[in-house]
Amino acid sequence: MTSKFFRRGSGISRTPPSIPSVAALGRGYEGLRVGAQISWLPATQWKAFCDYEKALSESLTDQPMTRLCAYPVEAPGVAEILDVARTHHFSLARRHGQWDVFEASELDRPNEKIRRRDEEQLRKSEERFRAVFENSAVGIVLQSGDRSGRFLAANAAYQRMLGYSAEELRPLTFMDITYEEDREANRRLANELLEGKRQSFDLIKRNRRKDGTLMWVSIHVSLIPGTQSNDRLFMSIVDDITERKRAEEALSRSERQFRALFEEAAVGIALCDSAGRPFESNRKLEQMLGYSAHELRGMPFTAFTDPEDAPADWSLFTDLLSGKRDHYHIEKRYRRKDGALLWGDLTVYIVRDDRGQPMFSIGMVQDITDRKRAEQALQEAQAELAHVARVTTLGEMAASIAHELNQPLAAIVADANASLNWLTKPHPDLDGVREALTAIVQDGHRAADVIQRTRQLATKTDPQKVRLQVNDVIEDIVALIGTELRGREVSLRLDLAPELLPVLGDRVQLQQVLINLVMNGMEAMAAVGDRRRELLIRSQRDAGQVLVVVQDSGTGIDPDKMHRMFDAFFTTKPSGMGMGLSISRSIIEAHGGRLWASPNAGPGATFQFSLPTDSKGEA
């Protein structure tokens, strides 16, 4: 629009429509007059001035909006006129044919609200950024967006990390606080950011604190673009991960130690899944079984376990998975790849996650094949020695056994002769013959029992453990020692508890232990002449075990020799071998029990042994 100037007195000018003018048109105004400082105009002349403005407006009907400025200057220029328009104090506006007087701000209010709203939002945004910047738990740094990376601002968290104040950081660059070995990587990434090759980068590196110590940090760096009034900036988010790195290093060190222990262990180790398949195994286990790690990975442990031992091992393993136990220990046989048998001492633990669910199991196996062979050889030697001891005992009891045998044989002969005499009479006494023959049968069985028990003790056999009643074993040996008791003038008293639970044992070996204890008791009473010679055999329950007591009224036990009485070849008898009690203890211990001795409160001594019960059923 062409500008025109009208002069009257102090001067009237017309200027193009401005933003306030457009806003006024939008609100239904037909014309606008903007006045500058007109304090020179008396109030009595305002009506005349308005009439003038009205006439002037009517003469400018070709323009929808006119803006007038009045100012007291003689020779105004365009700059002055525009300046007056920008700094006007009030306006005259026509709407619906009427002129009103307004403060300029009333016409300009919508834009003012927008401006104030924008300023308020900017202020709040700056306040939020400042609050985040100052109160963040991680370090926030602003650095110059050039290759120097000079510090411009650092929040309190970052200052605490490095021990520098904001003032001490300003002359420094990011290279000054970066550990020497990490500088090149940091410089390369920063250059790529400046060259536009990346929008941001993440880096884990070491920084050097003010005190010289090193710290690990994780940084996220982005480039903030510049504006006409502001240069571009590096903004870094810095997290102190020193403790995490220490924990990672400790974990890594622990893993290296575990790996060294795992690979160099003297025992076989395997990590197994829930199906019992080793997903990791060490060299020792591979050497023991003859399989490679790859071969073991596809095999459940039952595949290289001896078939007789596999069910028990698998049952324990399922208990482990179900939470019934947290570990188990078992001695079992393995089958090597070449088919050879290997004995292993196995311990298995379960590893669970935070929810208690099984993750994997750890099995540790020690090769005990040599030990098992030595144990077998020892058992054979002990069995041989026990047999010798039994035969020796039978030799000592030969007279008693012969007497036990002679009694039924003599009775058989007598009854047979009587029967013959009765049968030769004209009227045979058949009832008498019948009774005699019945007695002969009974005495024959009695003699056969003596021979069978004697044969059992004399025969060399491998130990055979079966479920049996201890009271039956006691009654077996009583049948053999009756004559010995009478010959030594010893009275025997039995106190056997009824309905004892069965034990798992070798009948002959347990008979040998009882005969040895009874014979020792009778020999201990041989020199007793001032009191009765009494021998007590008692059986009773004792906390899930069966306890057998053999008590005599002899000379007792010398306290100085108590600790040696179960040693091999130790004896107090002039003609003894010193093997009886040693063999008896080894037999009881092989049955899972215990044998011990103690002096009586009165005369004599008591020998006791306990055996674990086998409660799976009746014997």
Summary of the structure (lengths in Angstrom):
residues: 619
radius of gyration: 57.3
end to end distance: 126.3
largest distance: 194.2
contacts: 1756
relative contact order: 0.04
helix: 46%
strand: 25%
